[in-house]
Amino acid sequence: MAKITVVGAGNVGATCANVLAYNKIASEVVMLDVKEGIAEGKAIDMMQAAQTTTFETKVVGVTNDYSKTKNSDVIIVTSGIPRKPGMTREELIGVNANIVKSVVKNCLDFSPNAIFIIISNPMDTMTYLTIKATGLPKNRVIGMGGALDSSRFQYYLSQALNVNPAQIEGTVIGGHGDTTMIPLKRLATYKGIPVSKLLDADKLNKVVADTMVGGATLTGLLGTSAWYAPGAAGAYVAESIVCDYKRLIPCCVYLDGEYGQKNICIGVPVVLGANGIDKIVELELDSEEKALFEKSADAVRKTNSVLQEINAL
């Protein structure tokens, strides 16, 4: 089985590690954090649940010792400061860019063949930074955002329909931001039935609006960024890779002509397997969806431009 490293043992990172262990996705999960004792303490706490939850994954916590991450198959980067109420993901870029750049470099020193899953915000820009700063092939750098946004879309659809969310298919593409994500309501289905036939336009538009501010809604309620769904989404993406499941998952990936875009990392459906990104799937978007996608890409590029301003690239 695989070895997976989670960098950052905060709420998202620890939840991600917990899901990886409980679901027996890896033989070893290493949590690394800069704060003394946090990763170690959470790892011990998880391991003390092994008996009652019947998992056999070895969970290890370390403080800033990247040698313990050696030969990781997948590295999940959650490092950085979380959002506070009223803060956008984009406002985090100055601090988090330097953190992510350093983390990825240190990890590559010990795991040169690893596949990276980026969760740190602003996620589209941090994914782009990872590719540009390292020169890694695009199949080995994946932003988690679309998986999370799609799960939130499916949740809000299930609430509106009063059905099981596991029976909803819904895809969100575009940037991982409150104004840049694009829930594809036209393609959403409930057991093969288009949701547009089950919900009127007003209710469906409300689902879309609720999805787009799903993260901000939770930040307002919790006083910090959400962690259960983001952590689980990161583990879900990692599982698809280490188990070679060939799942079709919306993720932030580097585009080189797909969807008419180049030199950008943005959310689109991809097939994930043992090599990371096996294939980028190009959906047939209608004129409205294409316009929204182009607008989203422009916004992501504007955020990316800050990397040049702060000399992160």
Secondary structure, 3 states (H helix, E strand, C coil): CCEEEEECCCHHHHHHHHHHHHCCCCCEEEEEECCCCHHHHHHHHHHCCHHHHCCCCEEEEEECCHHHHCCCCEEEECCCCCCCCCCCHHHHHHHHHHHHHHHHHHHHHHCCCCEEEECCCCHHHHHHHHHHHHCCCHHHEEECHHHHHHHHHHHHHHHHHCCCHHHEECCEEECCCCCCEEECHHHCEECCEEHHHCCCHHHHHHHHHHHHCHHHHHHHHHCCCCCHHHHHHHHHHHHHHHCCCCEEEEEEEEEECHHHCEEEEEEEEEEEECCEEEEECCCCCCHHHHHHHHHHHHHHHHHHHHHHHCCCC
